[in-house]
Structure formats: C-alpha cells, structure tokens
C-alpha cells in the first residue's frame, strides 16, 4: 500500500494494488474507488482531501489484530 497527497490540488490517493484500474466507482462526491474489470479495488481517490480528513494523520499507520472470521 502507498499513500500520496498532492497539496497543490488537495487530493489524496491510497494505492492498494499495482494493477491497472479499468473503471471508477463514485462512493460520494469526490471519493472514488479505482477498480479492475472484475471489481478488485486498486485505489481510493479523495478530492478536497483536507476538507474530508485530517491530512496530518494520513501517513500514520495503526494496525489492529486480524478480524476473527465468523463460522
């Protein structure tokens, strides 16, 4: 995973895969999922990012234990 922020255009991008996206799914205004043809998520684009999230925490990594799978 890679995280990018461009302060000139106030856009954040979270790259989840190196696959080439084939399409975009808009989740909300300015929040888009880049997806492959078979709907695997490649990345998340956030426009007007400083209005939607705390940029100073964008690069902070916090990990939780794996979620238990329901039987």
C-alpha positions as CSV (number, residue, x, y, z in Angstrom):
1,X,0.0,0.0,0.0
2,X,1.2,3.5,-0.8
3,X,-0.3,6.8,0.2
4,X,0.1,10.0,-1.8
5,X,-1.1,13.6,-1.1
6,X,-0.8,16.5,-3.5
7,X,-1.3,19.7,-1.6
8,X,-1.4,21.8,-4.9
9,X,-4.7,20.1,-5.9
10,X,-5.7,18.9,-2.4
11,X,-6.1,15.3,-3.4
12,X,-5.1,12.1,-1.6
13,X,-4.7,8.7,-3.2
14,X,-4.3,5.4,-1.4
15,X,-2.9,2.8,-3.8
16,X,-3.9,-0.7,-2.7
17,X,-2.6,-2.6,-5.8
18,X,-0.2,-2.1,-8.7
19,X,-2.9,-3.4,-11.1
20,X,-4.1,-1.0,-13.7
21,X,-7.6,0.3,-13.0
22,X,-10.3,-0.3,-15.6
23,X,-13.0,1.9,-14.1
24,X,-14.1,4.1,-11.2
25,X,-16.9,3.7,-8.7
26,X,-18.0,7.0,-7.1
27,X,-18.8,6.4,-3.4
28,X,-19.6,10.1,-2.6
29,X,-18.8,13.4,-4.1
30,X,-15.0,13.5,-4.5
31,X,-14.5,10.0,-3.1
32,X,-13.8,7.3,-5.8
33,X,-12.7,3.7,-5.9
34,X,-10.5,2.7,-8.8
35,X,-11.3,-0.9,-9.8
36,X,-10.3,-3.6,-12.2
37,X,-12.6,-5.1,-14.7
38,X,-13.6,-7.8,-12.2
39,X,-14.2,-5.1,-9.5
40,X,-11.0,-5.7,-7.4
41,X,-10.2,-2.4,-5.6
42,X,-6.9,-0.8,-6.9
43,X,-7.0,2.5,-5.1
44,X,-9.0,5.2,-3.3
45,X,-9.0,8.8,-4.5
46,X,-10.2,11.6,-2.2
47,X,-10.6,15.0,-3.8
48,X,-10.7,18.1,-1.5
49,X,-9.0,15.8,0.9
50,X,-8.2,18.4,3.6
51,X,-12.0,19.0,4.0
52,X,-12.7,15.3,4.4
53,X,-9.9,14.0,6.6
54,X,-7.1,15.1,8.9
55,X,-4.1,15.3,6.5
56,X,-1.7,15.2,9.3
57,X,-2.9,11.7,10.2
58,X,-2.8,10.5,6.6
59,X,0.6,8.9,6.9
60,X,0.1,7.4,10.4
61,X,-0.1,3.7,10.4
62,X,-2.1,1.9,13.1
63,X,-2.6,-1.8,13.0
64,X,-5.3,-3.9,14.7
65,X,-5.3,-7.6,15.2
66,X,-6.8,-9.6,12.3
67,X,-10.6,-9.8,12.5
68,X,-11.9,-13.2,13.5
69,X,-13.9,-14.9,10.8
70,X,-17.4,-15.9,11.6
71,X,-18.1,-19.6,11.4
